[in-house]
Amino acid sequence: MTNTGQTTIAQDAERFAGLDSERVFTDLAAGRFVSGYDVIAAAEQVARLHPELSDALNALTARVKSAHYFWD
């Protein structure tokens, strides 16, 4: 398999695992299903507590918003 330099959403979520109170990013990083709504809420919480992570969180939530399986 060729490495294209692209990371998966789960890999991106690893950076934020343990930072939200509901452990959404921990579940997402482990490959467990979470809803898009939960990811957005967790990202907002982490961004309030860690404003330096806002850009990376915005990039992750943009990917989640465009992935249909978070919204089925």
C-alpha positions in Angstrom: 0.0 0.0 0.0 1.4 3.4 -1.0 1.5 6.1 1.6 -0.2 9.2 0.1 0.5 11.4 3.0 -3.2 11.5 3.9 -4.2 10.6 7.4 -7.5 9.1 8.3 -10.0 10.9 10.5 -9.3 8.4 13.3 -5.6 9.2 13.0 -6.3 12.9 13.2 -8.5 12.3 16.3 -5.7 10.7 18.2 -4.2 14.1 18.8 -7.2 15.1 20.8 -7.9 11.8 22.6 -8.5 12.4 26.3 -9.1 16.2 26.0 -12.9 16.1 25.9 -15.1 15.1 28.8 -17.2 12.6 26.8 -14.1 10.8 25.4 -15.5 11.3 21.8 -12.0 11.7 20.4 -10.8 8.6 22.2 -13.6 6.6 20.7 -13.1 8.0 17.3 -9.3 7.3 17.4 -10.0 3.7 18.4 -12.3 3.2 15.4 -15.6 3.2 17.4 -18.6 4.9 15.9 -19.4 8.4 17.1 -21.9 10.8 15.5 -20.9 13.9 13.7 -22.8 15.9 16.2 -20.8 14.4 19.1 -17.5 15.2 17.2 -18.6 18.9 16.7 -19.6 19.3 20.3 -16.3 17.7 21.5 -14.3 20.0 19.2 -16.1 23.1 20.5 -15.3 22.0 24.1 -11.7 21.3 23.4 -11.3 24.6 21.5 -12.6 26.5 24.5 -10.1 24.8 26.8 -7.2 24.7 24.4 -7.5 27.6 21.9 -4.1 26.8 20.4 -5.7 23.7 18.9 -8.5 25.5 17.2 -7.1 25.4 13.6 -6.4 21.6 13.9 -9.9 21.0 15.3 -11.5 23.1 12.6 -9.7 21.0 10.0 -10.9 17.8 11.6 -14.5 18.9 11.9 -14.5 19.9 8.3 -13.5 16.4 7.3 -16.2 15.0 9.6 -18.8 17.3 8.1 -18.0 16.0 4.6 -18.0 12.3 5.5 -21.6 11.0 5.1 -21.2 8.1 7.5 -21.1 10.4 10.5 -24.6 11.7 9.6 -26.5 8.4 8.7 
